[in-house]
Amino acid sequence: MAGSSEEAPDYGRGVVIMDDWPGYDLNLFTYPQHYYGDLEYVLIPHGIIVDSQPASGDCSAGTAPQDNGALPPRIERLAKDIMKDIGYSDIMVLCVLKGGYKFCADLVEHLKNISRNSDRFVSMKVDFIRLKSYRNDQSMGEMQIIGGDDLSTLAGKNVLIVEDVVGTGRTMKALLSNIEKYKPNMIKVASLLVKRTPRSDGFRPDYAGFEIPNLFVVGYALDYNEYFRDLNHICVINEHGKEKYRI
């Protein structure tokens, strides 16, 4: 069974961003002008996703990540953990669209780099699936699976599900229940973000990039009604932005 409701390994929790972390001033970054006035602050700059992380693994209030003692790029670290666990076996990557496509592309590239530099080539195939569960900033309470090949092709495979955000965990558990019917050899879940929410049922992915407060975030392909996917940084949307793009 992918994920766990029990205590997860350190890399399963990810880099922890505390509730009192104030984020970064928008004026420190460039971002599309059509989103000016729609954002509160930058929670995770693009460079912190793909570049070095603070050695402590924590982002406390008023403390920006430092270069001294930095760890490898966050996504590269996840790729190494995945390869270690799966044991350099062939992998079927199931990317959850649309919010997971950038994370998935960057993660798969790192997995391929590790494979190219190893003694054994690892075959990786990628398929795509959409899970519809949000309208505006509220969960609809049910999951719709859209697209993807016949899931029966996952039988006997090592499956890596790549997701953008795990919140309550209910959507991912529903997907896992669906996939497990086809008896894959292994299922692992990698999520860019995990939200600390009181509505969580305790599910945690096997690999997490960042654990964040219970905020509605956009950017790095995460959207609000299909807007903000073109924003490189992960930002907190403000009330003006929610109202502007509400449907």
C-alpha positions as CSV (number, residue, x, y, z in Angstrom):
1,M,0.0,0.0,0.0
2,A,1.4,3.4,-1.0
3,G,1.7,6.1,1.6
4,S,1.1,5.6,5.3
5,S,-1.0,6.9,8.2
6,E,1.8,6.0,10.5
7,E,5.0,7.9,11.1
8,A,6.7,8.5,7.8
9,P,10.4,8.5,7.0
10,D,12.1,12.0,7.1
11,Y,12.0,12.3,3.3
12,G,8.3,11.4,3.4
13,R,7.7,14.6,5.3
14,G,9.8,16.9,3.1
15,V,11.1,20.3,3.9
16,V,8.8,21.7,6.6
17,I,7.5,25.2,6.2
18,M,6.1,26.4,9.5
19,D,2.8,28.2,10.0
20,D,4.5,31.4,11.0
21,W,6.8,31.5,8.0
22,P,6.1,34.9,6.4
23,G,7.2,34.0,2.9
24,Y,9.1,36.2,0.5
25,D,8.1,39.7,-0.7
26,L,6.8,39.7,-4.2
27,N,9.0,42.6,-5.1
28,L,12.0,40.4,-4.8
29,F,10.9,38.3,-7.8
30,T,9.8,38.7,-11.4
31,Y,6.4,37.2,-12.3
32,P,3.7,37.7,-15.0
33,Q,2.4,41.3,-14.8
34,H,-1.2,40.1,-15.4
35,Y,-1.1,38.6,-11.8
36,Y,0.0,41.8,-10.2
37,G,-2.4,42.5,-7.3
38,D,-3.6,38.9,-7.2
39,L,-1.0,37.4,-4.8
40,E,-0.1,37.7,-1.1
41,Y,3.5,36.5,-1.2
42,V,5.9,33.9,-2.6
43,L,5.8,30.8,-0.4
44,I,8.4,28.8,-2.3
45,P,10.5,30.4,-5.0
46,H,11.1,28.3,-8.1
47,G,14.8,28.2,-7.4
48,I,14.2,26.5,-4.0
49,I,12.2,23.8,-5.7
50,V,15.0,23.0,-8.2
51,D,18.1,24.3,-6.4
52,S,19.6,23.8,-2.9
53,Q,17.6,23.5,0.3
54,P,18.5,24.6,3.9
55,A,20.4,21.8,5.7
56,S,18.0,21.9,8.7
57,G,15.0,21.1,6.5
58,D,13.0,23.8,8.2
59,C,11.9,27.3,7.1
60,S,11.1,29.1,10.3
61,A,9.6,32.6,10.5
62,G,12.0,35.3,9.4
63,T,14.6,32.8,8.3
64,A,15.3,32.5,4.6
65,P,17.1,29.4,3.2
66,Q,20.8,29.8,3.3
67,D,23.5,28.6,0.9
68,N,25.8,27.3,3.7
69,G,25.4,23.6,4.4
70,A,22.8,23.3,1.7
71,L,21.4,19.9,0.6
72,P,21.1,18.8,-3.1
73,P,18.2,20.2,-5.1
74,R,14.9,19.1,-3.6
75,I,13.6,17.2,-6.6
76,E,17.0,15.5,-7.1
77,R,16.9,14.3,-3.5
78,L,13.4,12.8,-4.1
79,A,14.6,11.1,-7.2
80,K,17.5,9.5,-5.3
81,D,15.2,8.2,-2.6
82,I,12.8,6.8,-5.2
83,M,15.6,4.9,-7.0
84,K,16.9,3.6,-3.7
85,D,13.4,2.2,-2.7
86,I,12.4,0.8,-6.1
87,G,15.8,-0.8,-6.5
88,Y,16.6,0.3,-10.0
89,S,13.6,-1.6,-11.5
90,D,11.5,-0.4,-14.4
91,I,9.0,2.2,-13.4
92,M,5.6,3.2,-14.7
93,V,5.1,6.9,-13.8
94,L,1.5,8.0,-13.5
95,C,1.4,11.8,-13.6
96,V,-1.7,13.5,-12.1
97,L,-2.7,16.4,-14.4
98,K,-2.8,19.2,-14.6
99,G,-1.1,20.5,-11.5
100,G,1.5,17.8,-11.4
101,Y,3.0,18.1,-14.9
102,K,5.9,20.4,-14.1
103,F,6.9,18.5,-11.0
104,C,6.6,15.2,-12.9
105,A,8.7,16.5,-15.8
106,D,11.5,17.7,-13.5
107,L,11.3,14.5,-11.4
108,V,11.4,12.2,-14.4
109,E,14.4,14.1,-15.8
110,H,16.3,13.5,-12.5
111,L,15.3,9.8,-12.5
112,K,16.6,9.5,-16.0
113,N,19.9,11.2,-15.1
114,I,20.4,8.8,-12.2
115,S,19.6,5.8,-14.5
116,R,22.1,7.0,-17.1
117,N,24.9,7.2,-14.5
118,S,24.2,3.8,-13.0
119,D,25.3,0.3,-14.0
120,R,21.7,-0.7,-14.9
121,F,19.4,1.1,-17.3
122,V,15.9,1.8,-15.8
123,S,13.1,1.9,-18.3
124,M,10.5,4.6,-17.5
125,K,7.1,5.0,-19.1
126,V,4.8,7.9,-18.3
127,D,1.0,8.0,-18.5
128,F,-1.3,10.8,-17.5
129,I,-4.5,11.0,-15.5
130,R,-6.7,13.8,-14.3
131,L,-8.4,13.9,-11.0
132,K,-11.2,16.6,-10.7
133,S,-11.9,17.5,-7.1
134,Y,-11.9,21.3,-6.8
135,R,-14.2,24.1,-7.8
136,N,-12.7,27.6,-7.0
137,D,-10.8,27.0,-3.8
138,Q,-13.2,24.3,-2.3
139,S,-13.1,20.6,-2.6
140,M,-16.2,19.1,-4.3
141,G,-16.1,16.2,-2.0
142,E,-15.8,13.6,-4.7
143,M,-13.1,12.5,-7.2
144,Q,-13.6,12.2,-11.0
145,I,-10.9,10.2,-12.9
146,I,-10.4,11.6,-16.5
147,G,-8.2,10.2,-19.2
148,G,-5.3,7.8,-18.9
149,D,-4.8,4.4,-20.5
150,D,-6.6,1.2,-19.3
151,L,-5.4,0.9,-15.7
152,S,-5.2,-2.9,-16.2
153,T,-1.9,-2.3,-17.9
154,L,-0.5,-1.4,-14.5
155,A,-0.7,-5.1,-13.4
156,G,2.6,-6.4,-12.1
157,K,4.3,-3.0,-12.6
158,N,6.2,-0.7,-10.3
159,V,4.0,2.3,-10.3
160,L,5.0,5.8,-9.2
161,I,2.1,8.3,-8.8
162,V,3.3,11.9,-9.1
163,E,0.9,14.4,-7.6
164,D,1.1,18.2,-7.0
165,V,-0.6,18.5,-3.6
166,V,-1.9,16.1,-0.9
167,G,-4.4,17.8,1.4
168,T,-7.0,15.7,3.1
169,G,-5.6,12.5,1.5
170,R,-9.1,11.3,0.4
171,T,-8.6,11.9,-3.3
172,M,-5.3,10.0,-3.3
173,K,-6.7,7.1,-1.3
174,A,-9.6,6.8,-3.7
175,L,-7.1,6.7,-6.6
176,L,-4.9,4.1,-4.9
177,S,-8.0,1.9,-4.1
178,N,-8.8,2.0,-7.8
179,I,-5.3,1.1,-9.0
180,E,-4.8,-1.6,-6.4
181,K,-7.6,-3.6,-8.0
182,Y,-5.2,-4.3,-10.9
183,K,-2.5,-5.8,-8.6
184,P,0.6,-3.8,-9.5
185,N,3.9,-5.0,-8.1
186,M,4.4,-1.8,-6.1
187,I,2.8,1.6,-5.7
188,K,4.6,4.7,-4.5
189,V,3.3,8.2,-4.2
190,A,5.4,11.3,-4.7
191,S,3.8,14.7,-4.0
192,L,5.4,18.1,-4.4
193,L,3.4,19.5,-1.5
194,V,1.7,18.1,1.6
195,K,-0.7,20.5,3.4
196,R,-1.2,20.4,7.2
197,T,-4.9,20.5,7.4
198,P,-7.3,19.6,10.3
199,R,-9.3,17.7,7.7
200,S,-6.5,15.3,6.9
201,D,-7.3,11.6,7.3
202,G,-3.7,10.9,8.2
203,F,-2.5,9.8,4.7
204,R,1.0,10.7,3.8
205,P,2.8,10.2,0.5
206,D,5.9,8.1,0.3
207,Y,7.9,11.1,-0.9
208,A,7.1,14.8,-0.3
209,G,8.9,17.9,-1.5
210,F,7.5,20.3,1.0
211,E,5.1,20.2,3.9
212,I,3.2,23.5,4.0
213,P,0.6,25.3,6.1
214,N,-3.1,24.9,5.1
215,L,-3.0,27.6,2.4
216,F,-4.4,27.7,-1.1
217,V,-1.3,28.0,-3.3
218,V,-0.8,28.6,-7.0
219,G,2.1,28.5,-9.5
220,Y,4.6,25.9,-10.7
221,A,1.6,24.4,-12.7
222,L,-0.8,24.6,-9.6
223,D,-3.9,26.5,-10.7
224,Y,-6.9,28.4,-9.5
225,N,-9.6,27.7,-12.1
226,E,-6.9,27.2,-14.8
227,Y,-5.1,30.5,-14.0
228,F,-1.5,30.8,-12.5
229,R,-0.1,27.7,-14.2
230,D,2.3,30.1,-16.0
231,L,3.7,31.3,-12.6
232,N,7.1,29.7,-11.8
233,H,7.0,30.4,-8.1
234,I,4.6,28.8,-5.6
235,C,2.6,31.7,-4.2
236,V,-0.3,32.3,-1.9
237,I,-3.3,33.8,-3.8
238,N,-5.1,36.7,-2.1
239,E,-8.8,37.3,-1.9
240,H,-8.8,39.8,-4.8
241,G,-7.2,37.1,-7.0
242,K,-9.8,34.5,-5.9
243,E,-12.7,36.8,-6.7
244,K,-11.2,37.9,-10.0
245,Y,-10.9,34.4,-11.3
246,R,-13.9,32.8,-9.6
247,I,-16.2,30.8,-11.8
